[in-house]
Each structure stands twice: as structure tokens, then as C-alpha cells.
Amino acid sequence: MGIFLSLLFLVFLLAHIIPSIALAVRRLHDANMSGFLYLLILIPFLGSLILLVFFVLPSNPAGARFDR
């Protein structure tokens, strides 16, 4: 039973992590920033705060260059 629940949790985790990363990268692109800035999440505590600031910045029309 434990193995089944572990696999079910893994599927649930993958089903939520991948779209959330895609959404974060899309938001960075809307602010005309590189999606690689998402790697700031790897810095404990401070990286999350920096990304939060980036996410609340207004959209920049120049970010449409990533829509191609």
C-alpha cells in the first residue's frame, strides 16, 4: 500500500510541478526577462523573494519577442 501511495504522490507532484515551472517562466518572459532567472529558486529563501518581486512587476510589451 505504501508503494502505491508513493507512486500516486509522485504522479501528482509531477503533474503540478511541470506546469508551475512553465507558468513561472512565462511570467518572466512577460516581464521581458530570461526564463533562466527561474534558477534563482535554487538560492535558499532569498531566491524565492527575488522571484516574487519579478513576478509582481508589470508586463512589458517588449516581452512579446518571446512569443515567436
A tleap script that builds the chain and sets N, CA, C and O, in Angstrom:
source leaprc.protein.ff14SB
mol = sequence {
  NMET GLY ILE PHE LEU SER LEU LEU PHE LEU
  VAL PHE LEU LEU ALA HIE ILE ILE PRO SER
  ILE ALA LEU ALA VAL ARG ARG LEU HIE ASP
  ALA ASN MET SER GLY PHE LEU TYR LEU LEU
  ILE LEU ILE PRO PHE LEU GLY SER LEU ILE
  LEU LEU VAL PHE PHE VAL LEU PRO SER ASN
  PRO ALA GLY ALA ARG PHE ASP CARG
}
set mol.1.N position { 0.825 -1.192 0.000 }
set mol.1.CA position { 0.000 0.000 0.000 }
set mol.1.C position { 0.871 1.258 0.000 }
set mol.1.O position { 0.529 2.251 -0.643 }
set mol.2.N position { 1.989 1.218 0.715 }
set mol.2.CA position { 2.879 2.375 0.790 }
set mol.2.C position { 3.522 2.703 -0.545 }
set mol.2.O position { 3.691 3.872 -0.891 }
set mol.3.N position { 3.882 1.662 -1.299 }
set mol.3.CA position { 4.488 1.879 -2.617 }
set mol.3.C position { 3.481 2.509 -3.560 }
set mol.3.O position { 3.824 3.415 -4.320 }
set mol.4.N position { 2.241 2.040 -3.520 }
set mol.4.CA position { 1.192 2.603 -4.369 }
set mol.4.C position { 0.958 4.078 -4.050 }
set mol.4.O position { 0.837 4.900 -4.958 }
set mol.5.N position { 0.894 4.410 -2.777 }
set mol.5.CA position { 0.678 5.804 -2.386 }
set mol.5.C position { 1.874 6.679 -2.760 }
set mol.5.O position { 1.701 7.841 -3.126 }
set mol.6.N position { 3.070 6.133 -2.671 }
set mol.6.CA position { 4.267 6.872 -3.073 }
set mol.6.C position { 4.250 7.161 -4.570 }
set mol.6.O position { 4.567 8.274 -4.991 }
set mol.7.N position { 3.886 6.175 -5.365 }
set mol.7.CA position { 3.797 6.384 -6.813 }
set mol.7.C position { 2.691 7.364 -7.168 }
set mol.7.O position { 2.863 8.197 -8.058 }
set mol.8.N position { 1.573 7.275 -6.488 }
set mol.8.CA position { 0.471 8.204 -6.714 }
set mol.8.C position { 0.891 9.634 -6.369 }
set mol.8.O position { 0.561 10.572 -7.095 }
set mol.9.N position { 1.613 9.798 -5.269 }
set mol.9.CA position { 2.113 11.116 -4.888 }
set mol.9.C position { 3.115 11.632 -5.913 }
set mol.9.O position { 3.098 12.821 -6.229 }
set mol.10.N position { 3.985 10.778 -6.440 }
set mol.10.CA position { 4.962 11.179 -7.446 }
set mol.10.C position { 4.264 11.662 -8.711 }
set mol.10.O position { 4.662 12.676 -9.285 }
set mol.11.N position { 3.250 10.966 -9.144 }
set mol.11.CA position { 2.490 11.382 -10.329 }
set mol.11.C position { 1.820 12.729 -10.071 }
set mol.11.O position { 1.843 13.614 -10.926 }
set mol.12.N position { 1.227 12.878 -8.898 }
set mol.12.CA position { 0.587 14.137 -8.525 }
set mol.12.C position { 1.607 15.274 -8.506 }
set mol.12.O position { 1.323 16.372 -8.986 }
set mol.13.N position { 2.779 15.018 -7.959 }
set mol.13.CA position { 3.831 16.020 -7.869 }
set mol.13.C position { 4.291 16.451 -9.259 }
set mol.13.O position { 4.412 17.647 -9.524 }
set mol.14.N position { 4.546 15.505 -10.136 }
set mol.14.CA position { 4.972 15.836 -11.494 }
set mol.14.C position { 3.889 16.569 -12.267 }
set mol.14.O position { 4.184 17.446 -13.080 }
set mol.15.N position { 2.641 16.213 -12.015 }
set mol.15.CA position { 1.536 16.865 -12.709 }
set mol.15.C position { 1.362 18.317 -12.276 }
set mol.15.O position { 0.724 19.095 -12.984 }
set mol.16.N position { 1.911 18.690 -11.142 }
set mol.16.CA position { 1.784 20.060 -10.676 }
set mol.16.C position { 3.072 20.873 -10.803 }
set mol.16.O position { 3.016 22.088 -10.995 }
set mol.17.N position { 4.200 20.235 -10.701 }
set mol.17.CA position { 5.468 20.965 -10.766 }
set mol.17.C position { 5.761 21.449 -12.183 }
set mol.17.O position { 6.146 22.603 -12.370 }
set mol.18.N position { 5.590 20.604 -13.164 }
set mol.18.CA position { 5.928 20.978 -14.537 }
set mol.18.C position { 5.097 22.173 -15.018 }
set mol.18.O position { 5.681 23.113 -15.556 }
set mol.19.N position { 3.767 22.191 -14.855 }
set mol.19.CA position { 3.013 23.379 -15.267 }
set mol.19.C position { 3.348 24.630 -14.453 }
set mol.19.O position { 3.297 25.739 -14.985 }
set mol.20.N position { 3.686 24.470 -13.181 }
set mol.20.CA position { 4.013 25.650 -12.383 }
set mol.20.C position { 5.340 26.269 -12.828 }
set mol.20.O position { 5.487 27.492 -12.815 }
set mol.21.N position { 6.292 25.447 -13.215 }
set mol.21.CA position { 7.553 25.972 -13.747 }
set mol.21.C position { 7.303 26.677 -15.070 }
set mol.21.O position { 7.852 27.751 -15.315 }
set mol.22.N position { 6.479 26.083 -15.923 }
set mol.22.CA position { 6.151 26.707 -17.199 }
set mol.22.C position { 5.450 28.045 -16.996 }
set mol.22.O position { 5.723 29.004 -17.717 }
set mol.23.N position { 4.557 28.112 -16.028 }
set mol.23.CA position { 3.861 29.359 -15.739 }
set mol.23.C position { 4.832 30.422 -15.223 }
set mol.23.O position { 4.720 31.589 -15.599 }
set mol.24.N position { 5.765 30.043 -14.382 }
set mol.24.CA position { 6.742 30.991 -13.849 }
set mol.24.C position { 7.647 31.526 -14.957 }
set mol.24.O position { 7.930 32.723 -15.006 }
set mol.25.N position { 8.096 30.648 -15.837 }
set mol.25.CA position { 8.950 31.084 -16.945 }
set mol.25.C position { 8.161 31.993 -17.880 }
set mol.25.O position { 8.703 32.980 -18.378 }
set mol.26.N position { 6.898 31.681 -18.125 }
set mol.26.CA position { 6.059 32.541 -18.970 }
set mol.26.C position { 5.898 33.930 -18.345 }
set mol.26.O position { 5.920 34.938 -19.051 }
set mol.27.N position { 5.739 33.978 -17.035 }
set mol.27.CA position { 5.598 35.273 -16.352 }
set mol.27.C position { 6.884 36.072 -16.448 }
set mol.27.O position { 6.840 37.289 -16.630 }
set mol.28.N position { 8.027 35.414 -16.328 }
set mol.28.CA position { 9.300 36.109 -16.504 }
set mol.28.C position { 9.432 36.645 -17.920 }
set mol.28.O position { 9.929 37.753 -18.119 }
set mol.29.N position { 8.996 35.877 -18.897 }
set mol.29.CA position { 9.045 36.343 -20.277 }
set mol.29.C position { 8.123 37.531 -20.488 }
set mol.29.O position { 8.466 38.443 -21.240 }
set mol.30.N position { 6.955 37.545 -19.843 }
set mol.30.CA position { 6.045 38.676 -19.963 }
set mol.30.C position { 6.659 39.960 -19.414 }
set mol.30.O position { 6.340 41.054 -19.878 }
set mol.31.N position { 7.530 39.824 -18.435 }
set mol.31.CA position { 8.217 40.983 -17.866 }
set mol.31.C position { 9.510 41.281 -18.625 }
set mol.31.O position { 10.313 42.104 -18.185 }
set mol.32.N position { 9.713 40.618 -19.756 }
set mol.32.CA position { 10.880 40.792 -20.621 }
set mol.32.C position { 12.172 40.378 -19.920 }
set mol.32.O position { 13.192 41.058 -20.032 }
set mol.33.N position { 12.122 39.269 -19.202 }
set mol.33.CA position { 13.303 38.710 -18.547 }
set mol.33.C position { 13.517 37.291 -19.049 }
set mol.33.O position { 12.596 36.650 -19.556 }
set mol.34.N position { 14.717 36.824 -18.903 }
set mol.34.CA position { 15.042 35.474 -19.335 }
set mol.34.C position { 14.395 34.440 -18.404 }
set mol.34.O position { 14.291 34.650 -17.196 }
set mol.35.N position { 13.971 33.340 -18.987 }
set mol.35.CA position { 13.403 32.259 -18.202 }
set mol.35.C position { 14.429 31.581 -17.312 }
set mol.35.O position { 14.071 30.913 -16.343 }
set mol.36.N position { 15.709 31.751 -17.639 }
set mol.36.CA position { 16.758 31.152 -16.815 }
set mol.36.C position { 16.836 31.797 -15.428 }
set mol.36.O position { 17.456 31.246 -14.518 }
set mol.37.N position { 16.211 32.955 -15.271 }
set mol.37.CA position { 16.179 33.571 -13.939 }
set mol.37.C position { 15.382 32.723 -12.955 }
set mol.37.O position { 15.484 32.913 -11.743 }
set mol.38.N position { 14.603 31.804 -13.466 }
set mol.38.CA position { 13.870 30.904 -12.572 }
set mol.38.C position { 14.826 30.065 -11.735 }
set mol.38.O position { 14.454 29.573 -10.669 }
set mol.39.N position { 16.044 29.903 -12.208 }
set mol.39.CA position { 17.034 29.132 -11.454 }
set mol.39.C position { 17.422 29.821 -10.149 }
set mol.39.O position { 18.096 29.226 -9.308 }
set mol.40.N position { 16.999 31.075 -9.979 }
set mol.40.CA position { 17.231 31.751 -8.703 }
set mol.40.C position { 16.522 31.038 -7.564 }
set mol.40.O position { 16.862 31.232 -6.397 }
set mol.41.N position { 15.540 30.217 -7.898 }
set mol.41.CA position { 14.804 29.465 -6.887 }
set mol.41.C position { 15.740 28.528 -6.117 }
set mol.41.O position { 15.408 28.078 -5.021 }
set mol.42.N position { 16.889 28.242 -6.684 }
set mol.42.CA position { 17.847 27.348 -6.034 }
set mol.42.C position { 18.584 28.015 -4.871 }
set mol.42.O position { 19.211 27.332 -4.061 }
set mol.43.N position { 18.509 29.353 -4.787 }
set mol.43.CA position { 19.114 30.064 -3.661 }
set mol.43.C position { 18.117 30.012 -2.505 }
set mol.43.O position { 17.002 30.516 -2.636 }
set mol.44.N position { 18.491 29.428 -1.406 }
set mol.44.CA position { 17.541 29.301 -0.293 }
set mol.44.C position { 17.025 30.660 0.189 }
set mol.44.O position { 17.793 31.607 0.360 }
set mol.45.N position { 15.726 30.731 0.399 }
set mol.45.CA position { 14.977 31.873 0.925 }
set mol.45.C position { 15.077 33.125 0.057 }
set mol.45.O position { 14.052 33.647 -0.382 }
set mol.46.N position { 16.277 33.612 -0.196 }
set mol.46.CA position { 16.453 34.843 -0.950 }
set mol.46.C position { 16.001 34.692 -2.402 }
set mol.46.O position { 15.433 35.627 -2.967 }
set mol.47.N position { 16.239 33.550 -3.006 }
set mol.47.CA position { 15.837 33.334 -4.391 }
set mol.47.C position { 14.331 33.419 -4.570 }
set mol.47.O position { 13.854 33.969 -5.563 }
set mol.48.N position { 13.583 32.881 -3.622 }
set mol.48.CA position { 12.121 32.949 -3.685 }
set mol.48.C position { 11.629 34.382 -3.587 }
set mol.48.O position { 10.691 34.768 -4.285 }
set mol.49.N position { 12.249 35.163 -2.735 }
set mol.49.CA position { 11.853 36.565 -2.594 }
set mol.49.C position { 12.161 37.372 -3.855 }
set mol.49.O position { 11.358 38.206 -4.274 }
set mol.50.N position { 13.306 37.127 -4.447 }
set mol.50.CA position { 13.670 37.820 -5.678 }
set mol.50.C position { 12.675 37.473 -6.787 }
set mol.50.O position { 12.222 38.355 -7.517 }
set mol.51.N position { 12.341 36.199 -6.908 }
set mol.51.CA position { 11.377 35.797 -7.929 }
set mol.51.C position { 10.000 36.386 -7.668 }
set mol.51.O position { 9.296 36.746 -8.612 }
set mol.52.N position { 9.609 36.490 -6.423 }
set mol.52.CA position { 8.325 37.105 -6.085 }
set mol.52.C position { 8.278 38.550 -6.565 }
set mol.52.O position { 7.264 38.995 -7.103 }
set mol.53.N position { 9.367 39.277 -6.373 }
set mol.53.CA position { 9.438 40.659 -6.851 }
set mol.53.C position { 9.347 40.687 -8.371 }
set mol.53.O position { 8.641 41.525 -8.933 }
set mol.54.N position { 10.049 39.786 -9.038 }
set mol.54.CA position { 9.994 39.736 -10.501 }
set mol.54.C position { 8.591 39.405 -11.002 }
set mol.54.O position { 8.158 39.936 -12.025 }
set mol.55.N position { 7.879 38.535 -10.291 }
set mol.55.CA position { 6.549 38.114 -10.719 }
set mol.55.C position { 5.525 39.232 -10.601 }
set mol.55.O position { 4.569 39.269 -11.375 }
set mol.56.N position { 5.701 40.141 -9.654 }
set mol.56.CA position { 4.714 41.205 -9.488 }
set mol.56.C position { 5.028 42.435 -10.326 }
set mol.56.O position { 4.242 43.383 -10.341 }
set mol.57.N position { 6.157 42.442 -11.022 }
set mol.57.CA position { 6.453 43.553 -11.923 }
set mol.57.C position { 5.427 43.585 -13.053 }
set mol.57.O position { 4.930 42.539 -13.471 }
set mol.58.N position { 5.108 44.782 -13.547 }
set mol.58.CA position { 4.133 44.855 -14.646 }
set mol.58.C position { 4.701 44.237 -15.927 }
set mol.58.O position { 5.914 44.155 -16.119 }
set mol.59.N position { 3.793 43.813 -16.785 }
set mol.59.CA position { 4.206 43.246 -18.067 }
set mol.59.C position { 4.858 44.319 -18.925 }
set mol.59.O position { 4.521 45.500 -18.834 }
set mol.60.N position { 5.781 43.895 -19.745 }
set mol.60.CA position { 6.498 44.788 -20.633 }
set mol.60.C position { 6.176 44.368 -22.059 }
set mol.60.O position { 6.342 43.195 -22.393 }
set mol.61.N position { 5.714 45.293 -22.923 }
set mol.61.CA position { 5.383 44.914 -24.296 }
set mol.61.C position { 6.556 44.316 -25.066 }
set mol.61.O position { 6.355 43.555 -26.012 }
set mol.62.N position { 7.774 44.656 -24.667 }
set mol.62.CA position { 8.940 44.078 -25.341 }
set mol.62.C position { 9.070 42.596 -25.053 }
set mol.62.O position { 9.811 41.901 -25.749 }
set mol.63.N position { 8.372 42.092 -24.046 }
set mol.63.CA position { 8.407 40.667 -23.732 }
set mol.63.C position { 7.703 39.825 -24.769 }
set mol.63.O position { 7.813 38.599 -24.741 }
set mol.64.N position { 6.974 40.456 -25.696 }
set mol.64.CA position { 6.292 39.721 -26.756 }
set mol.64.C position { 7.281 39.073 -27.722 }
set mol.64.O position { 6.900 38.234 -28.539 }
set mol.65.N position { 8.541 39.462 -27.625 }
set mol.65.CA position { 9.542 38.845 -28.521 }
set mol.65.C position { 9.713 37.360 -28.229 }
set mol.65.O position { 10.203 36.618 -29.080 }
set mol.66.N position { 9.320 36.915 -27.045 }
set mol.66.CA position { 9.409 35.503 -26.703 }
set mol.66.C position { 8.220 34.712 -27.251 }
set mol.66.O position { 8.222 33.483 -27.174 }
set mol.67.N position { 7.200 35.386 -27.805 }
set mol.67.CA position { 6.009 34.693 -28.291 }
set mol.67.C position { 6.232 33.989 -29.627 }
set mol.67.O position { 5.390 33.190 -30.038 }
set mol.68.N position { 7.296 34.251 -30.291 }
set mol.68.CA position { 7.535 33.624 -31.591 }
set mol.68.C position { 7.703 32.147 -31.507 }
set mol.68.O position { 7.910 31.491 -32.528 }
savepdb mol mol.pdb
quit
